[in-house]
């Protein structure tokens, strides 16, 4: 199922379920996360993107801030490792260890999950409620280069709203980053 619908507005749509291998050598199922967590953030990312690297500390802080309230991030790397060997599964393990990731990091080697989500950018966030319905899509915040200059904490605010049972005030923003590296 494609996340985007005929009206090209994915908000309010059910996210496609997935089963992907993680750097922990376990298979990760979105449906299992939805049974455990009240809010799940699916973030398309990779090892080499400078925007992902700029956001890593903020993503780890977001995970730490909300994990005890029923939230988790799931990082998905869908880049073609043939074109970008630094994004291979083995390099994902090294990257996660070096960067101290505190959330699951999984590999979409077929790129099917990224295609179903209609992901285009790294990093790009899809925030789901407990039912698996997309409630926020887009950027992490409004200033990738400088955490001190951030004026709008899109992802943090959306997570906080969902955890309180409220509607997300700004349900979509334009993600900033590199393109997903599709197979040719």
Phi, psi and omega per residue, in radians:
X1 nan 2.295 3.062
X2 -1.406 2.424 3.137
X3 -1.196 -0.680 3.117
X4 -1.317 2.534 -3.141
X5 -1.959 -3.066 -3.082
X6 -0.989 -0.563 -3.136
X7 -1.455 0.057 3.127
X8 1.059 0.305 3.071
X9 -1.955 1.788 -3.077
X10 -1.294 -0.273 -3.106
X11 -1.045 2.365 -3.119
X12 1.521 -0.055 3.113
X13 -1.578 2.706 3.043
X14 -1.337 2.399 3.073
X15 -1.320 2.577 3.081
X16 -1.261 2.394 3.086
X17 -1.230 2.741 3.089
X18 -2.585 2.749 3.004
X19 -2.292 1.931 -3.061
X20 -2.321 2.565 3.097
X21 -1.290 2.432 3.122
X22 -1.835 2.884 3.125
X23 -1.155 -0.228 3.086
X24 -1.540 0.157 -3.136
X25 1.127 0.399 3.030
X26 -1.920 2.769 3.035
X27 -1.622 2.270 -3.091
X28 -1.873 2.190 -3.122
X29 -1.947 2.212 3.094
X30 -1.015 -0.728 -3.095
X31 -1.027 -0.595 3.110
X32 -1.214 -0.663 3.086
X33 -1.128 -0.688 -3.122
X34 -1.171 -0.455 3.075
X35 -1.326 -0.443 -3.048
X36 -1.682 -0.644 -3.017
X37 -1.964 2.616 3.101
X38 -1.390 -0.509 -3.137
X39 -2.464 2.336 -3.141
X40 -2.194 2.249 3.056
X41 -1.828 1.986 3.058
X42 -1.653 2.115 -3.102
X43 -2.166 2.104 3.069
X44 -1.411 2.198 -3.051
X45 -2.620 3.112 3.073
X46 -2.733 -3.117 -3.076
X47 -1.473 -0.579 -2.955
X48 -1.708 -0.256 -3.056
X49 -1.137 2.171 3.132
X50 -1.112 -0.506 3.105
X51 -1.212 -0.716 3.072
X52 -1.034 -0.787 -3.127
X53 -1.090 -0.656 3.096
X54 -1.116 -0.558 -3.060
X55 -1.640 -0.157 -3.020
X56 -0.968 -0.820 -3.126
X57 -1.098 -0.697 3.112
X58 -1.140 -0.695 3.116
X59 -1.121 -0.729 3.102
X60 -1.123 -0.662 3.094
X61 -1.147 -0.724 3.111
X62 -1.085 -0.791 3.104
X63 -1.029 -0.826 -3.121
X64 -1.130 -0.679 -3.106
X65 -1.135 -0.685 -2.977
X66 -1.910 -0.117 -3.018
X67 -1.069 -0.594 -3.138
X68 -1.398 -0.049 3.138
X69 -1.825 0.081 3.107
X70 1.759 0.555 -3.124
X71 -2.206 2.563 2.922
X72 -2.564 2.602 2.922
X73 -1.613 2.655 2.960
X74 -2.323 1.995 3.092
X75 -1.481 2.318 3.110
X76 -2.139 2.183 3.043
X77 -1.793 2.036 -3.141
X78 -1.989 0.081 -3.088
X79 -1.138 2.588 3.096
X80 -1.251 1.907 -3.108
X81 -1.238 -0.289 3.060
X82 -1.208 -0.687 3.094
X83 -1.401 -0.584 -3.079
X84 -2.243 1.400 -3.092
X85 -0.967 -0.464 3.125
X86 -1.144 -0.241 3.114
X87 -1.736 0.273 3.126
X88 -1.169 2.857 -3.137
X89 -1.037 -0.771 3.128
X90 -1.100 -0.704 3.115
X91 -1.227 -0.447 3.041
X92 -1.088 -0.719 3.140
X93 -1.090 -0.782 3.131
X94 -1.117 -0.809 3.141
X95 -1.008 -0.850 -3.107
X96 -1.085 -0.708 3.132
X97 -1.181 -0.803 -3.128
X98 -1.115 -0.651 -3.081
X99 -1.569 -0.135 3.105
X100 1.160 0.732 3.141
X101 -1.023 2.404 3.139
X102 -1.998 0.401 3.092
X103 -2.479 2.778 -3.119
X104 -1.085 2.516 3.108
X105 -2.256 2.050 -3.026
X106 -2.137 2.826 -3.028
X107 -2.011 2.168 3.073
X108 -1.788 1.290 -3.026
X109 -1.131 -0.496 -3.141
X110 -1.494 -0.260 -3.076
X111 1.191 0.183 -3.138
X112 -1.155 -0.714 -3.119
X113 -1.166 -0.770 3.106
X114 -1.050 -0.710 3.120
X115 -1.143 -0.731 3.135
X116 -1.135 -0.625 3.081
X117 -1.378 -0.220 -3.046
X118 1.077 0.630 3.111
X119 -1.185 2.465 3.140
X120 -2.231 -0.341 -2.933
X121 -2.320 2.643 2.924
X122 -2.109 2.163 -0.091
X123 -1.453 2.573 3.070
X124 -2.476 2.211 -3.016
X125 -1.824 2.400 2.991
X126 -2.179 1.939 -3.069
X127 -1.769 2.154 -3.027
X128 -1.982 2.502 3.014
X129 -1.451 -3.126 -3.067
X130 -1.037 -0.464 3.130
X131 -1.469 -0.088 -3.120
X132 1.500 0.349 -3.140
X133 -1.660 2.329 -3.133
X134 -1.212 2.100 -3.126
X135 -1.987 -0.323 3.053
X136 -2.597 2.492 3.094
X137 -2.491 2.377 3.015
X138 2.447 -2.353 -3.019
X139 -1.528 2.850 3.102
X140 -1.362 -0.813 3.064
X141 -2.750 -2.980 -3.022
X142 -1.695 0.133 -3.093
X143 -2.607 1.475 -3.096
X144 -1.054 -0.664 -3.004
X145 -1.281 -0.490 -3.019
X146 -2.466 1.812 -3.136
X147 -1.015 -0.525 -3.132
X148 -1.259 -0.358 -3.100
X149 -1.623 -0.010 -3.095
X150 -1.110 2.248 3.085
X151 -1.883 -0.510 -3.102
X152 -2.189 2.020 -3.139
X153 -1.685 1.290 -3.008
X154 -0.958 -0.938 -3.066
X155 -1.170 -0.850 3.125
X156 -0.966 -0.830 -3.108
X157 -1.118 -0.693 3.141
X158 -1.155 -0.747 3.104
X159 -1.065 -0.847 -3.122
X160 -1.032 -0.733 3.123
X161 -1.083 -0.834 -3.115
X162 -1.120 -0.690 3.128
X163 -1.146 -0.455 3.086
X164 -1.525 -0.052 -3.106
X165 1.391 0.328 -3.123
X166 -1.746 2.863 3.065
X167 -1.347 2.477 3.090
X168 -1.245 2.187 -3.072
X169 -1.141 -0.806 3.127
X170 -2.049 1.540 -2.992
X171 -1.288 -0.205 3.072
X172 -2.622 2.535 3.069
X173 -2.453 2.940 3.119
X174 -1.518 2.065 3.120
X175 -1.173 2.584 3.129
X176 -2.061 2.255 3.108
X177 2.863 -2.705 -3.140
X178 -1.643 2.834 3.113
X179 -1.370 2.620 2.965
X180 -1.110 2.369 -3.100
X181 -1.605 1.654 -3.080
X182 -1.375 2.607 3.030
X183 -1.126 2.553 3.139
X184 -1.675 nan nan
